[in-house]
Amino acid sequence: MKKLIFSLVFFAIASITFAQDVQLGKQGFAAFQIDPAGYDSLLNKTREDTGVCKLVRKNELDKYCYERCLRLAKIFMENPDAYQLDFESANSTFHKQAHLGFAKIENAHNSFGNNPKVKKADAINNGYNRSPGHYEARINPKWKNYGTCTIVINFVGLNTDYDPSNPTSRKRMPQKFVISYEAFE
C-alpha cells in the first residue's frame, strides 16, 4: 500500500512538473500531455540502425497526433470499464478505433497500468519496434518529418487482478491509461 501511495504521489508531482494539462471535460479523469524524455533519440536510433536518415520533428504533425490522442481518449472515457476489459482482445475498442479516420501515416500505442514507468519513452519505442507494421512505417526512407504526442489519463478503474476471496484485493483502484501516436510525412 505504501508503494502504491508513493507511486501515485511521485506521478502526481512528475505530471505537474513535466506535463501539460489536457482538458477532457469529464469529472473523474485527469489527463496530461507528456513529452517522454529521449523519444526523439530512440526513434532516430531505430532509423540509424537500418541506415535511414534522421527525421525532423514537425509541429503540424505533433498537432495531428494530439488530435488523434484526444479522439481515442474521448472514446475511452465513454466506457472505461468496457475498454479495459476488452483491452487484450483482437477485437478491442483500441484495435477497431485507433486508425479509423486517419489522414497521415501513423502508429498508435496504448497501455494501462498503475506504475509511472508506463510513460517512459523506451516502453513506447520498444512497443512500436516489436510490431512489424509499426516498425516498417518508422524506418521507411521516404519520411523526412515526424510528429508525436503522448497523453496519460489518470482514473479509478477496474482492477483486472481483483480477487474477491482476498480481503485486501480491491475491485477498483487508481490506474493510468497511456495513449501515444506518431505520424510521418
Secondary structure, DSSP 8 states (H G I E B T S, - for coil): -HHHHHHHHHHHHHHHHH-EEE--S-TT-EEEEE--TTHHHHHHHHHHTTT----EE-HHHHHHHHHHHHHHHHHHHH-HHHHHHTTTSTT-HHHHHTTTT--SEEEEEEEEESSGGGG-HHHHHHHHHHSHHHHHHHH-TT--EEEEEEEEEEEEEE-TT--TTSTT--SEEEEEEEEEEEEE-
